[in-house]
Amino acid sequence: MNLHKEIQDIKLKRDQFLKSFSPGEVSTNDIEQASKDINLQSIRLHKFLTSNGEMGKVATAKFLDSINLNENTKLIELDNTHIEAIIDYVKR
């Protein structure tokens, strides 16, 4: 497989992951798996939560700040406490 094809495949996987976000359907397992996937773990949490327009950017940034994270926090940086707080936030 050539490098260009691999890059395109990774980009497609990341785009599909971002588009698949739905506040009512996201689970702890979804976020845990993404944080372990080498192709997804560098996605910024703020982008993941707000990319489809269902979650407000300012409100999400304030929420992240309230749990000692910021707009640049990546999925790989999350621990179980953060993930549970995120799930509670998006399900409200």
Beta strands, then each sheet from edge to edge (+ up, - down):
end
